[in-house]
């Protein structure tokens, strides 16, 4: 189910565009320096646009800020997304990504073999080419780590994430080796919450918090059916506080990396 506010924003964008001498999506795209496909996706409520997009549309269509008002209301909703595409888009724009993972290695750190084993298990009836495409898309996300200014990464993992056997033993070892390599990158921090901690604040679900240079933080979580963006300031603040609580009970960085090496040697 799509957000009612997102549907209203798309509808109003289309109404204002057509009111401007039946302006085409292509013409508007040239005026605001965005793709025609992006305009189509916003008008059909398939994508939640960034504030910059809405500001440019407001200016080009002379709406007096009407579209920005609707865009602002989106921050007071928690709305499902029908695909992972919106998260991947936001991830590319983030300056800092804070990740809490209870179940598996985060996708941005996964090796192709680990990702394939995980995706194949979750889609037992999928054709090989479908799995191939999903693996390729997951690995493509990691290109943000090779940018001149990659995002700062803060990662907290439950120990179970490291011990859960995904793929063969060789693939499991290779994944832990890769995680250690990623943890050694500038701007990347990996911490582990050991089993001995017992109950802690993160046992309900995994989540991510994305920070940006020019807009408010957003959070993202998943359930078995869909992914959810959380943009209400109070919800994002609550998740940030949970993340801080998780970091407080996690092992220090050096001890966390030692634990990863230990688990790797035990395989």
N, C-alpha and C positions, 0 to 999 in steps of 0.2 A: 504494500500500500504506500503510495507516494504522499509526501507532505502536502496538505491542503494549501499552505502558504506558498510552497514551491509551484504548485499548479496555478495559483493566482498570479504569481510573479510572471510565469511564462505566458499566461493569457494576457496580462496587461502589456507585456513587452510586444506581443504580436499586435494588440489593439493600437498601441501608440505607433508602431511601425507602419501599419496599414493606413493610419490616419495621416501620416506624413506623405501624402500624394502616392499612396500605394507603394511605398518604398519596398524593394525586394530585400530578401535576406542577404543577397550578394552585395547590394549597394551598402547596406548597413555594416556589413563585414569590413568593407573597405574604409568606411568612415571611422570605425573604432579599432581597426587593426587587429581583429580577431577573425577566426575562420568562420565560414558560412555554416559549417557543421556544428560549431559551438553554439551559434545563435539558434539553430534548429533544435539542438538538445535542450537548451534552456526553455525555449518556447513550448516544448512538449514535456517539460518537467522531468527530463532524463538526467540532467546534471544540475548541481547546485553551483552557481557561478561565484567567482571571487568578487570582492567589493569593487575592484578596479574595473571589471567588466561592466558592472551595473552603473558605475559612475560614468563611464564612457557612453553607455546607451542613454542615460539620462541627459547628458550634454548633447548628443547627436540628435535625439528626438525631442529635446526641449520639454521634458516632462515636469520640470520644476522640482525634481527630487522624489517624485512619486514612486519610482521603482526602488530607490534606496530605502524608502520607508518599509516596503514589503521585504526587501532583503534583510533589513534589520530585525524583522520579526522572526526570521528563520533561526536566529540565535536563541530564541526562547522555546525551541522545539527539540525533541529528540526524535529523529526520523530515520527509518530504515533506508538502506540503499540496496538497489536490486542487483548490483554487481560490485566487484571489488575495484572497479575502474575509478570511482571517485576517491577512494582512499589512496590509490596509487598516484593519482594526480596531485593530491594534497601532500603526499610524501615527497614528491619531487620538488615542491615549493618550500618545504619546511627548512628552517635553519637549525632546529633542534628536535630530536625524536627521543622521547622517553618510552621505553618498552618494558612491560611486565609480562612474563610468559610463564604460565603454569603447566603447559602441556608439551610443546615441541620447541625446537630451535626456531627463532623468528625467521621469516622468509628472507629477509634482507641478508641473513648470514648463512643460508642453506647452500649446500653443494648441489649440483645437478642430480647426483645419485640419491641423496637424501630426499630431495624434493620429489623425485620420481617415485620412490618407495612410498612416501607419504600420500601423494596424490593418487597413486594407483590403489592404495588401500581404501581411500575415501570414495573412489569411483570404480568399483570392481567390474562394472559392465561397460565402462567407457572404451572406445576404440583407441588403438595405439596412437593414432595421429592426434586425437584429442588430448591425451596425456602429454604428448610431445609439445603441443602448443602451450599447454598450461605450464609445463616446466620452463619453456623458453620465456614465457611472460614473467615468471617468477625471477628467473636469473637476470632478465633485462632490468628489473627494478634496481638491481645492485649497481647499475651504472652511476647512480648518484654518488657512490662512494669514491668514484674516480674523478669527480669534478675538481676544478681548481679550488673551490670552496665547498667541500662536502659538509653535510649537516653534522652537528655534534650528536653523538649517539650515547645515550645512557641506557644500559640494559640490566635488568634484574631477572634472574632465572631461578626457578625452583630446582632443587637438586634432581628431582624426578625427570626433568627435561633432559639432563645430561645422561641419565642412566637408562632411559627408555630405549630399547633396541629398535631402531628404524633401519631397515635394509640389512645387509650382511654385516658381520663383525668388521670386515675391512672397510665398508662404507661408513659404519658407525665411527670407527677410529679416524677415518679421513675427515668426517664432519667435525669431530672434536679438535683435530689439528687445524682445520680451517677456522673454527671459532677462536682458537688461540691466536691465529694470525690476524684475524679481524680485531681482536681485543688489543693487539699491539699497535694498531693504527693511531696516528694522532687524532685526538678528539673523540676516541671511542673508549668507553668504560664498561666493563662487564663485572657484575657481582652475582654471587650465588647465595641463596638462602638454603642452608643445610637441613637435612631431615630432622636433626636434633632440635630444631627451633620449635617444632610442634605446630600448634595453631597460630596462624598469623593473618594479617588483614587481606591477603591476596588469594585466599583459597576459593573465593566465589567465582572468579573469571579472570582471564587475561585481558589486557587493554593496552592502549598506546595513547600518548599525549603528544600532539604536534604543536610546536611553537613556530611563529613566523616573524619576520622583521617588521612587517607593516600591518599586522592584524592580530586579533585575539587568538589565544590558544583554542584548539579543538581537541576532543578526545574521541577515540574509536574503540568499540568493543564488538564482539561477535557472539551470536548464539547459534544453535544448530541450523536455523533457517535463514538467517540473514546477518548483515553487519549493520551497526548503528553508529551514527555520528551524534556526538553530544556537544552542543554549542552553547547551551544555557550557562552563563557564568558560574552559577552556584553548583551545577553538576560538574563542570570542569574543575572547579576549585576542590570539590570533594574528592575527585579522582586524583588530583595532584597531591592532596593530603594523604591519601592512601598510598600513593607512590612513595612519598617521603617516609611513611611508616615502614614500608617494605625495605627501603634502603637502610633504614636505621637498624633493622634486624639482620640484614645480609652481612656476609663475611666481608672484610676489607678486600680491596682489589687483589693484592698479592696473594692472600689466602684463597681467594676465589679461583685464581688461575692455577694455584697449586692443587686445588681440589679437582679441577678439570683435568689436569695432567695425571693425577692419581687415578681417576676413573678411566681415563684412556689407557693407562698401563694395566688396569685390571681386566680389560677386555681380552 
